[in-house]
Amino acid sequence: MHKSASLGEIAEELHVSKTVVNLSVAVYMLAMSIFPLWWSSFSETLGRRSIYLVSFALNAVFSLASGLSRNIAQLIVFRVFAGGASASVQAVGAGTIADIWEPRERGRAMGIFYLGPLMGPLLAPIIGGALTDGFGWRSTMYFLAVYGALVFALILFGIPETLPRKTQEQAAASVSITPDSIAVAGDENALSRVSTRRSVVQAHTKTAGMWLKRVLIDPLSILKYLRFPAVALIVAYAAVTFGSLYVLNICVQSAFSAAPYNFPPLILGLLYIPGSLGYVLASLLGGAWIDRIMIREARRANRYDDRGRLVIYPEDRARENAWISATLYPGALVWFGWTVQTHQHWAVPSVANFFFGVGSMLVFSMATTMLTEFMPKRASSGVALNNFVRNILSATGAVVGQPLIDAIGFGWLTTGIAVIAWLGGNMALFAIRRNSEKWRKKMNEQMD
């Protein structure tokens, strides 16, 4: 849904304020942070493909229901479920990448994978602006419903299961009924028929409780991985970066829709292109660059196993690429904020958006890949945890972004966020470089 084009129209048609409509965006983002905890947990048992099919079928249904909403309450509820359904691919998709690609090639694959979620800032404003201008805001919901159905069909006929069957069987075995769980020990005449029935009922009750625990409680156990310093720092670094992206997107919409620019919705959509070009460039080239850095560091350390293969560690990815990106995207934030604050030509802040896209994408690619390698047996869980934290920050940004712009202006807002991002990012990288070996060994001991 193209926010700048449809906020006013939704508010007017549904007889609510723009603040309430903004709330619908925030709860949508919260749904995208929470639901992947369940999707990733289920994917470890049921397989990746099954989760894709179920979630995109639900996404198509709830997107259609969003378009048919007659009041703001219906719109918010249906958007929550539509967002939660579509969010499956964020965590489970990274798990699929980890299933297929070896670590030495995973950075490049993860970079290409991340083109999907980051193409939204490029395509959504353009498509959403055109649809809203021509057919109204409901057309964007119908478009999303058709798109979800199309993705469902492509997955159904084009994507096989990637999770190893052994992994699925091990996970399912932990909650399945076995013959031993309902067998009656000893001689068949030793127990009465009543006690036999009681044993069967107790076994089924125990199994139902185990399934209930797995459905309701186990997904939340993903949060416990934040106790590991390496995971917590990577997640925090990526979350601050992602939150910065959403604040920047709000600044783009707010700055270019007001004087002296006064651009219409379609032009506003086009102004997201420079940042998205940065995402694309960093995705296509940055992932391969990170892989080469990782291999280089392993060779420098002369780390080979008994079969002569390189031994690669996750922290090998955090080298010059990490330090460059930790400064590049905060600097681009400051550049954008003060150039729009002083009403420079639109091309000047747009160049800043491009460099923000490059810097932030290098962070996303590195952080996601490192999480799958710090947690090789729970790759999708690590990424779901990352999505949980970062989408909470992005939802917060969606709520407080415009009020902060009104209060302190673009320049000081972007400068404040840039300082937090620069200090936090560099401190996290320093800590990971200094302690990662110790942390990784401790994690392996506790997770085995």
C-alpha positions, 0 to 999 in steps of 0.5 A: 500500500502506497502510504503517501498516496492513500493515507488521506483517501483512506482517512476520508473514506473510513472517517478517521484521522491520518494518525489512526491510519498510520496506526494500521501501518504500525500494527502491520509491521508488528505483525511482520515481526511476530508471526515469523517466530511461528512460521520459522518454528513450524518450518523446522518440523513441517518443512519450508515448502508447506509453510510457503503454501499455507502462508501465501494462501492466507495472504491472498485471502486477507489481502482481498478482505482488506480491500473489502473492508468497510471500516478502519477496525476491519482494515486493521485486523485484515492487514495484520493477518495479511502482513503476518502471513506474507512475513513467513518468507523473511525467516523461512526464506533465509532458512531455505538459503541455508539449506541449499548453499554452502557457507563459502557461497552463502553471502552471494545467495543471501544478497540476491535473496534480500533483493526481494524484501528490499525491492519494496521501496522501489516498486511499491511506491510506483505501483501503489501510486499509479493504482491509487491515482487511477482506481483508489486505495482499494485497488492496491489491496486487490493487487496484493491479493492477486500477487499473493495468489500468483506467488502461491501458484509459483511455489506450488509448481516450481519450488521443492522442499529443501529442509532435509528429511532427517531434520523434519523426522527428528523434530516430528519425533519429539511430539509424536505418539509411539506404540510404546507410549500407549503400550501396556507393560507386562502380561496382558492379564495383569491390567484391567480393560479400564486401566488400559483405556486410562493409559491410552487416554493419558498418552494421548493427553500428554501428546496433545499437551506436547503439541499445544506447547509446540504450537503456542510456546516453542516459537516464543523460545526463539527469543532465548537466543538473545542471551548469546552476545554474538546473536544479540549484537548482530540483531541489534545492529541490523535492527537499528539499520532497518529502523533507519531505513523506515525513518528515511522512507518517511522523510522522503515522503514528507519532504518531497510532498511538501513545499518547495518540492510539492511532488505528486504521488507518482513522482514521489514513488519515483524518488524511491528509485535511487535508494533501491538502486543502491540496494540492488547494486549492493545485493548483486556485488556486495554478497560476492564481495563478502564471500571473498573476504570470508575465504581470504580470512580463512586462508590467511589464518591457514585454517583447513580441516583434515580433508584440506577444506577451508574452515570458515567462521561467521566473524570472517564476514565482518571486515572492511565491508562492515566498517565501511557500511557502518559509516556509509549509511549514517553519513548518507542519512545526515546528507539527506536530512540537511539537504532537504532541510535547506531545500536543495535540488531534489537530485542532491538528497537522492544521491544520498539515498543511493549511498544509504541503499548501498551501505544498509544493504551491506549490513543486511546481507552480512548480518543475516548470513552471519546469523545463519552461520552462528546458528547453523542448526536453527538458521530460520529461527535466527533470522526470525529473531532478527525480523522480530526485533527489526520490525518492532523498530520499524513499526516504532519509526512509522509511528514517531517519524512524522511527529519528530519531523514536525518537532525538530526537522529533517536535519536534526532527526536524521543526525540523531539517528545517524549518531546512534547508528554509527556509535552502535554499529562500530561498537557492535563490530568491535565487540564481535571482532574481539570476542566472537571466537569465545562466544561462538565456542560457548554457543556451540556448547550450549546449543548442542 
